[in-house]
Structure formats: structure tokens, C-alpha cells
Amino acid sequence: MTNSHREEKDGLEKKKPPKNIILASGRKCTVSGEWESEGPIATTVYVSKGDPMPLYCGKTVKWKLVRNG
């Protein structure tokens, strides 16, 4: 039995990668998960669905979903 069959059998299917979702600071988060800022210096944050997307260093930035949570 291959690993993928074993995972499916055990109900541990891998999560599909997130769609290309980008939101600006201040917008309402549409998907809970790990978000990465776009720009020369990047950081990641966890944001829950419904919360506002944060500022980065006091500035508005674009955030890209990198992992569903």
C-alpha cells in the first residue's frame, strides 16, 4: 500500500494548497490561515477569518495566503 493510499484510508488527506488570495491591510480576512506580506522584507502572520488584515511596520501592505488554517 502506498503512502497516499494509507493517508486516505486513515482519513489524513493532505490539505489542498490555498488559492491565490491577496488582501490589503485593513480588509476583512476571508480565510483563516498563515499570511505573508509582499515586499522586499516579508513576514508571516496568522489571521482568523473575519479579523482585519494587519498593518506591517505601521504601513498598509498586501498579504498573500500561504497556508490554510
C-alpha atoms as an extended CHARMM CRD file, in Angstrom:
* protein
*
        69  EXT
         1         1  MET       CA              0.0000000000        0.0000000000        0.0000000000  PROA      1               0.0000000000
         2         2  THR       CA              1.4330000000        3.3960000000       -0.9610000000  PROA      2               0.0000000000
         3         3  ASN       CA              1.6460000000        6.3020000000        1.4700000000  PROA      3               0.0000000000
         4         4  SER       CA             -1.0990000000        8.2080000000       -0.3320000000  PROA      4               0.0000000000
         5         5  HSD       CA             -3.4570000000        5.2340000000       -0.0730000000  PROA      5               0.0000000000
         6         6  ARG       CA             -2.5740000000        4.8030000000        3.5930000000  PROA      6               0.0000000000
         7         7  GLU       CA             -3.2500000000        8.5060000000        4.2870000000  PROA      7               0.0000000000
         8         8  GLU       CA             -6.6120000000        8.3400000000        2.5250000000  PROA      8               0.0000000000
         9         9  LYS       CA             -7.5060000000        5.1970000000        4.4130000000  PROA      9               0.0000000000
        10        10  ASP       CA             -6.5870000000        6.8210000000        7.7330000000  PROA      10              0.0000000000
        11        11  GLY       CA             -8.5550000000        9.9630000000        6.8370000000  PROA      11              0.0000000000
        12        12  LEU       CA             -5.4290000000       12.0960000000        6.8440000000  PROA      12              0.0000000000
        13        13  GLU       CA             -5.6670000000       13.5150000000        3.3540000000  PROA      13              0.0000000000
        14        14  LYS       CA             -3.3460000000       16.4300000000        2.7310000000  PROA      14              0.0000000000
        15        15  LYS       CA             -4.9710000000       19.8550000000        2.5770000000  PROA      15              0.0000000000
        16        16  LYS       CA             -5.1400000000       21.3600000000       -0.8590000000  PROA      16              0.0000000000
        17        17  PRO       CA             -2.7980000000       24.3300000000       -1.2970000000  PROA      17              0.0000000000
        18        18  PRO       CA             -4.5260000000       27.6900000000       -0.8720000000  PROA      18              0.0000000000
        19        19  LYS       CA             -5.8800000000       29.5710000000       -3.8430000000  PROA      19              0.0000000000
        20        20  ASN       CA             -4.0430000000       32.7340000000       -4.8390000000  PROA      20              0.0000000000
        21        21  ILE       CA             -5.7470000000       35.0270000000       -2.3070000000  PROA      21              0.0000000000
        22        22  ILE       CA             -4.2960000000       38.5030000000       -1.7120000000  PROA      22              0.0000000000
        23        23  LEU       CA             -5.7770000000       41.0700000000        0.6730000000  PROA      23              0.0000000000
        24        24  ALA       CA             -4.6490000000       44.5550000000        1.7170000000  PROA      24              0.0000000000
        25        25  SER       CA             -4.1740000000       45.6850000000        5.3070000000  PROA      25              0.0000000000
        26        26  GLY       CA             -7.4740000000       46.7390000000        6.8670000000  PROA      26              0.0000000000
        27        27  ARG       CA             -9.6020000000       44.3910000000        4.7290000000  PROA      27              0.0000000000
        28        28  LYS       CA            -11.6090000000       41.6480000000        6.4010000000  PROA      28              0.0000000000
        29        29  CYS       CA             -9.8200000000       38.2850000000        6.3210000000  PROA      29              0.0000000000
        30        30  THR       CA            -11.7610000000       35.8150000000        4.1770000000  PROA      30              0.0000000000
        31        31  VAL       CA             -9.8310000000       32.6410000000        5.0820000000  PROA      31              0.0000000000
        32        32  SER       CA             -8.1660000000       31.7280000000        8.3720000000  PROA      32              0.0000000000
        33        33  GLY       CA             -4.5300000000       30.8370000000        7.9050000000  PROA      33              0.0000000000
        34        34  GLU       CA             -0.9370000000       31.9360000000        7.5740000000  PROA      34              0.0000000000
        35        35  TRP       CA             -0.4330000000       35.0860000000        5.5070000000  PROA      35              0.0000000000
        36        36  GLU       CA              2.8230000000       36.5110000000        4.1290000000  PROA      36              0.0000000000
        37        37  SER       CA              3.4090000000       40.1880000000        3.4050000000  PROA      37              0.0000000000
        38        38  GLU       CA              4.5310000000       41.1920000000       -0.0680000000  PROA      38              0.0000000000
        39        39  GLY       CA              7.5670000000       43.4020000000       -0.4370000000  PROA      39              0.0000000000
        40        40  PRO       CA             11.3460000000       43.4620000000       -0.0320000000  PROA      40              0.0000000000
        41        41  ILE       CA             11.1400000000       42.3590000000        3.6170000000  PROA      41              0.0000000000
        42        42  ALA       CA              8.4590000000       39.7440000000        4.2670000000  PROA      42              0.0000000000
        43        43  THR       CA              6.9030000000       38.4240000000        7.4390000000  PROA      43              0.0000000000
        44        44  THR       CA              4.1710000000       35.9110000000        8.1450000000  PROA      44              0.0000000000
        45        45  VAL       CA              1.2140000000       36.1900000000       10.4990000000  PROA      45              0.0000000000
        46        46  TYR       CA             -1.7650000000       34.0210000000       11.4080000000  PROA      46              0.0000000000
        47        47  VAL       CA             -5.0890000000       35.7780000000       10.8330000000  PROA      47              0.0000000000
        48        48  SER       CA             -8.5220000000       34.3600000000       11.6620000000  PROA      48              0.0000000000
        49        49  LYS       CA            -11.4510000000       34.6660000000        9.2600000000  PROA      49              0.0000000000
        50        50  GLY       CA            -13.3580000000       37.9000000000        9.9260000000  PROA      50              0.0000000000
        51        51  ASP       CA            -10.4380000000       39.7380000000       11.5570000000  PROA      51              0.0000000000
        52        52  PRO       CA             -8.9040000000       42.7740000000        9.8280000000  PROA      52              0.0000000000
        53        53  MET       CA             -5.6640000000       42.2030000000        7.9570000000  PROA      53              0.0000000000
        54        54  PRO       CA             -2.8640000000       43.8720000000        9.9340000000  PROA      54              0.0000000000
        55        55  LEU       CA             -0.5580000000       46.7390000000        9.0830000000  PROA      55              0.0000000000
        56        56  TYR       CA              3.1470000000       45.9320000000        8.7260000000  PROA      56              0.0000000000
        57        57  CYS       CA              5.5340000000       48.3580000000       10.4310000000  PROA      57              0.0000000000
        58        58  GLY       CA              2.6350000000       50.8310000000       10.5710000000  PROA      58              0.0000000000
        59        59  LYS       CA              2.0410000000       50.6980000000        6.8120000000  PROA      59              0.0000000000
        60        60  THR       CA             -0.6040000000       49.2240000000        4.5550000000  PROA      60              0.0000000000
        61        61  VAL       CA              0.6970000000       46.1610000000        2.7040000000  PROA      61              0.0000000000
        62        62  LYS       CA             -0.6950000000       43.3350000000        0.6190000000  PROA      62              0.0000000000
        63        63  TRP       CA             -0.9540000000       39.9150000000        2.2750000000  PROA      63              0.0000000000
        64        64  LYS       CA             -0.9020000000       36.5880000000        0.4060000000  PROA      64              0.0000000000
        65        65  LEU       CA             -2.3880000000       33.4150000000        1.8640000000  PROA      65              0.0000000000
        66        66  VAL       CA              0.3620000000       30.7950000000        2.0950000000  PROA      66              0.0000000000
        67        67  ARG       CA             -1.2810000000       28.1320000000        4.2750000000  PROA      67              0.0000000000
        68        68  ASN       CA             -4.9020000000       27.4450000000        5.1700000000  PROA      68              0.0000000000
        69        69  GLY       CA             -5.5030000000       27.2010000000        8.8620000000  PROA      69              0.0000000000
